[in-house]
Amino acid sequence: MDQDPKYFFIGLIVLTLVAGLSFFLLWAANSTEVAEKINYAIYLKAQSPAGLQKDGLVMMKGIKVGTVQEIMFDPTDVERVLVQIVADSNAPIKTDTAAIVRSNYVTSLSYIDLIDSTKESPLLREVGEKKKGRFFIPEGITKLDELQNTLPEILDNTSNLLKQMEKFLSNSNVAQIAKLLENTEKITATVASQSDDIGSALSSFSKAANNLSQLTQDLKTAMQTILAQTNKIAEDSQKLLTKTANKFEQAGDSVSSMAQSIKQGKETILGPTEKNLLND
């Protein structure tokens, strides 16, 4: 039985349309996926990339904004490690954004955390310079590392403070105080011994006045010295206490953030990867 040719052509047209529509949908999906991702590069030198893995998480304020694409040595500097990441186009990565490596202490895996972004700064993707198809995000520093770096300065300030206290209690200051007490004792003894003789009393009073004048001058000099050193000690102590309190507060914030990350959902607890490690 012969088939009608028109049905053959109708079927061919339908198949062509279906194939064309499928190809268009695939092309549109791939184009949309590419348009929604932006490539960034991070150079790590002060921090270790230990625990980072390909497909690991890129986080920003506790929200996943991308993934790690590749980890390798910088071809131009063996002391640096190049971490290439891809992030969502709507991620607010600013010109002042920095990248640090945070570790998950449950799984020993790590992830990239983008920090220090401010509202006033422009978006990196809008004003930043692209190099080899990627925007550059500088390496940051954690609060614990900052505290560790400032510990020598705190110890130096403490040493200087102790030296100033030692100077305040030096032999010269003690001698001045002893001299003041000795002059006071002389004045009192002179007045007491000559109280019955008016002439002698006047002479004694003149001596006492001279001694009192010297006493006043010595007291003024000693008080000026003591006051200057006391003010310096108080000022340095306040600076030291303020700086130490700030650093330990920052360290406490970092520990709190660490504890919060451990309490998060399965994705964070199982490590910075999009694969379910329970199947490994």
LOTILUM-671008 format. One record per residue (C-alpha): residue in one letter; x, y, z. Coordinates in steps of 0.02 Angstrom, whole numbers, padded with zeros to 5 digits, always signed. Layout:
aXYZ ...
REM end
This chain:
m+00000+00000+00000 d+00077+00168-00053 q+00097+00305+00077 d+00045+00482+00041 p+00205+00588+00015 k+00131+00736+00104 y+00131+00640+00269 f+00316+00606+00247 f+00354+00791+00225 i+00242+00838+00372 g+00334+00715+00485 l+00503+00779+00423 i+00452+00959+00460 v+00391+00912+00635 l+00553+00819+00674 t+00655+00968+00611 l+00556+01088+00721 v+00575+00977+00874 a+00762+00960+00846 g+00781+01147+00819 l+00680+01188+00975 s+00783+01065+01079 f+00946+01140+01015 f+00884+01317+01052 l+00833+01269+01230 l+01004+01190+01263 w+01093+01342+01193 a+00987+01461+01298 a+01016+01359+01456 n+01205+01358+01429 s+01207+01544+01389 t+01105+01583+01546 e+01221+01477+01654 v+01376+01564+01586 a+01298+01736+01607 e+01255+01701+01788 k+01434+01656+01838 i+01587+01766+01855 n+01767+01706+01868 y+01883+01768+02006 a+02063+01730+02057 i+02141+01730+02231 y+02327+01721+02272 l+02367+01643+02440 k+02537+01677+02517 a+02515+01708+02704 q+02381+01574+02721 s+02390+01388+02689 p+02269+01310+02564 a+02268+01148+02666 g+02095+01070+02663 l+02036+01161+02507 q+01966+01050+02371 k+01901+01071+02195 d+01713+01105+02200 g+01736+01169+02379 l+01625+01306+02444 v+01647+01493+02424 m+01550+01580+02563 m+01505+01760+02601 k+01425+01803+02769 g+01374+01621+02789 i+01292+01610+02616 k+01360+01504+02475 v+01403+01616+02327 g+01514+01504+02222 t+01632+01357+02209 v+01818+01324+02193 q+01869+01280+02015 e+02055+01249+02028 i+02199+01255+02153 m+02378+01264+02090 f+02547+01348+02115 d+02567+01521+02041 p+02675+01495+01885 t+02762+01662+01916 d+02792+01643+02105 v+02819+01475+02188 e+02780+01553+02359 r+02600+01587+02309 v+02453+01472+02275 l+02325+01521+02143 v+02145+01480+02186 q+02021+01503+02044 i+01838+01518+02091 v+01674+01549+02004 a+01540+01652+02092 d+01361+01702+02061 s+01339+01865+01966 n+01228+01933+02104 a+01359+01902+02240 p+01405+02072+02315 i+01592+02054+02290 k+01661+02230+02311 t+01828+02313+02275 d+01873+02300+02460 t+01821+02117+02476 a+01959+02002+02538 a+01973+01812+02539 i+02028+01701+02682 v+02035+01513+02708 r+01926+01446+02847 s+01933+01267+02911 n+01793+01153+02963 y+01862+01074+03122 v+01743+00927+03109 t+01796+00866+02937 s+01967+00952+02922 l+01907+01024+02755 s+01919+01208+02714 y+01824+01337+02612 i+01849+01512+02545 d+01765+01649+02647 l+01745+01822+02569 i+01754+01958+02703 d+01770+02146+02734 s+01646+02204+02601 t+01572+02375+02637 k+01414+02458+02574 e+01503+02610+02504 s+01626+02515+02392 p+01583+02480+02209 l+01561+02306+02140 l+01722+02226+02082 r+01641+02158+01923 e+01590+02336+01871 v+01752+02433+01902 g+01885+02299+01924 e+02016+02254+01795 k+02003+02082+01717 k+02162+01982+01697 k+02155+01822+01595 g+01965+01826+01606 r+01960+01840+01796 f+01941+01976+01926 f+02070+01978+02065 i+02018+01964+02249 p+02159+02004+02372 e+02207+01890+02515 g+02138+01942+02684 i+02189+01910+02863 t+02088+01829+03002 k+02061+01909+03171 l+02159+01770+03256 d+02306+01798+03140 e+02295+01986+03171 l+02298+01955+03358 q+02447+01840+03339 n+02538+01971+03236 t+02507+02106+03366 l+02560+02002+03516 p+02743+02057+03500 e+02687+02238+03500 i+02581+02209+03655 l+02729+02125+03742 d+02841+02272+03695 n+02715+02394+03766 t+02705+02292+03926 s+02894+02293+03940 n+02899+02482+03916 l+02765+02504+04047 l+02864+02401+04173 k+03020+02503+04136 q+02924+02663+04169 m+02859+02595+04333 e+03036+02547+04380 k+03093+02723+04338 f+02952+02794+04444 l+03018+02694+04592 s+03200+02734+04554 n+03329+02779+04687 s+03328+02963+04637 n+03142+02981+04668 v+03155+02888+04834 a+03301+03002+04884 q+03198+03158+04845 i+03056+03098+04953 a+03177+03056+05094 k+03254+03230+05081 l+03082+03310+05095 l+03048+03213+05254 e+03219+03259+05325 n+03192+03445+05295 t+03020+03437+05374 e+03095+03354+05527 k+03230+03490+05541 i+03101+03629+05535 t+02995+03548+05670 a+03147+03517+05784 t+03213+03695+05764 v+03047+03777+05806 a+03023+03664+05957 s+03198+03694+06031 q+03191+03883+06015 s+03014+03916+06071 d+03066+04003+06239 d+03187+04130+06162 i+03105+04260+06051 g+03268+04314+05968 s+03322+04139+05939 a+03147+04100+05885 l+03155+04234+05751 s+03323+04167+05693 s+03253+03994+05696 f+03101+04054+05603 s+03215+04130+05469 k+03306+03964+05455 a+03142+03874+05451 a+03080+03991+05315 n+03235+03954+05212 n+03216+03770+05240 l+03032+03784+05199 s+03074+03875+05037 q+03196+03739+04990 l+03070+03609+05044 t+02938+03689+04934 q+03055+03693+04785 d+03107+03512+04810 l+02925+03463+04830 k+02878+03554+04671 t+03017+03470+04572 a+02976+03299+04642 m+02790+03318+04610 q+02820+03375+04432 t+02929+03224+04399 i+02807+03104+04482 l+02656+03182+04394 a+02738+03171+04223 q+02786+02990+04248 t+02616+02946+04320 n+02526+03024+04171 k+02639+02929+04051 i+02607+02765+04141 a+02419+02796+04144 e+02417+02840+03959 d+02518+02688+03907 s+02415+02575+04020 q+02253+02638+03943 k+02319+02611+03766 l+02382+02438+03810 l+02220+02385+03894 t+02114+02454+03752 k+02217+02368+03618 t+02222+02203+03712 a+02034+02208+03744 n+01999+02243+03560 k+02109+02101+03501 f+02034+01975+03622 e+01859+02034+03574 q+01902+02004+03391 a+01972+01834+03435 g+01810+01795+03528 d+01710+01844+03374 s+01815+01726+03269 v+01789+01583+03392 s+01602+01619+03393 s+01599+01616+03204 m+01692+01451+03209 a+01565+01378+03329 q+01422+01442+03223 s+01493+01362+03066 i+01504+01194+03156 k+01320+01208+03204 q+01263+01242+03026 g+01175+01118+02911 k+01236+00960+02830 e+01327+01048+02689 t+01442+01142+02807 i+01462+01003+02936 l+01512+00879+02801 g+01639+00999+02732 p+01655+01125+02593 t+01604+01017+02447 e+01447+00993+02348 k+01465+00804+02356 n+01388+00703+02496 l+01538+00634+02590 l+01429+00501+02672 n+01434+00405+02508 d+01625+00401+02509 
REM end
